[in-house]
Amino acid sequence: MNYKTILVEISERIALITINRPDKLNAVNLEVIAELENVLNELENNSEVGVLILTGAGEKSFVAGSDISALAKFSPEQAKEYSIIGNRVLSKIQNYSKPVIAAINGFALGSGCEIALACHIRLASENAKFGQPEVNLGLIPGHGGTQRLARIVGIGKAFEMILTGINIDASEALKIGLVNKVVPQAELKNSAIELAKTILTKSPVAVGIAIKAINANLEKSLSQGLILEAELFKECFSTEDFQEGTKAFLEKRKPNFKGK
């Protein structure tokens, strides 16, 4: 896998994807979004990968937002298309069948915050900063920020962050539930890898089904979500992983899941 703006390393069934534009603080443009979509497509059916970790190059920035020099040249229709393409890719992350962990190593502003919001679990370094500063440019978030942020931190905090354009630090992000954990910068990568390794000990089938069930919260009522949960719970019972998991528990040993 050769990309211009993304680095991909695969080891021990973990794919580390690094957005690699350090001279631009890893700001995204159409090329980055297209390459991110391509790598997601390539890894989805790769049996050698069970968990993805998404981060940014360097120690200053996860993704500092969209590349403003590119945005400034968009026509209104081009801007709409940019939003549609970005939302398609971020929705793919949100609905990905394998867990996607964001290792947020600095600025996560604008599109960077939106990318983090689309990931299933978010770890942040102590120097991380989060914000949706689009109003400072006469814009609104265009890659899901107006929708996902409110669902994660609550509508009141989402209004505050989006309408003021303020940035918050990692400790505040942890307090409001925007991130799951904050660690020192030097420990961020290993913390993400250890979390990924823990997930890899579980049934891949059950993990994928759980992602689908949890995501139902974003689109369905509670009653509809519970109906879907029952169907997905039923689906688990027809898998080899369920048979192995229950057998291993009864035999007091570690399960050997095959992802089937």
Stockholm file with secondary structure:
# STOCKHOLM 1.0

chainA/1-260         MNYKTILVEISERIALITINRPDKLNAVNLEVIAELENVLNELENNSEVGVLILTGAGEKSFVAGSDISALAKFSPEQAKEYSIIGNRVLSKIQNYSKPVIAAINGFALGSGCEIALACHIRLASENAKFGQPEVNLGLIPGHGGTQRLARIVGIGKAFEMILTGINIDASEALKIGLVNKVVPQAELKNSAIELAKTILTKSPVAVGIAIKAINANLEKSLSQGLILEAELFKECFSTEDFQEGTKAFLEKRKPNFKGK
#=GR chainA/1-260 SS CCCSSEEEEEETTEEEEEECCGGGTTCBCHHHHHHHHHHHHHHHTCTTCSEEEEEESTTTEEECCBCHHHHTTCCHHHHHHHHHHHHHHHHHHHTCSSCEEEEECSEEETHHHHHHHHSSEEEEETTCEEECGGGGGTCCCCSSHHHHHHHHHCHHHHHHHHHHCCEEEHHHHHHTTSCSEEECGGGHHHHHHHHHHHHHTSCHHHHHHHHHHHHGGGTSCHHHHHHHHHHHHHHHTTSHHHHHHHHHHHTTSCCCCCCC
#=GC SS_cons         CCCSSEEEEEETTEEEEEECCGGGTTCBCHHHHHHHHHHHHHHHTCTTCSEEEEEESTTTEEECCBCHHHHTTCCHHHHHHHHHHHHHHHHHHHTCSSCEEEEECSEEETHHHHHHHHSSEEEEETTCEEECGGGGGTCCCCSSHHHHHHHHHCHHHHHHHHHHCCEEEHHHHHHTTSCSEEECGGGHHHHHHHHHHHHHTSCHHHHHHHHHHHHGGGTSCHHHHHHHHHHHHHHHTTSHHHHHHHHHHHTTSCCCCCCC
//
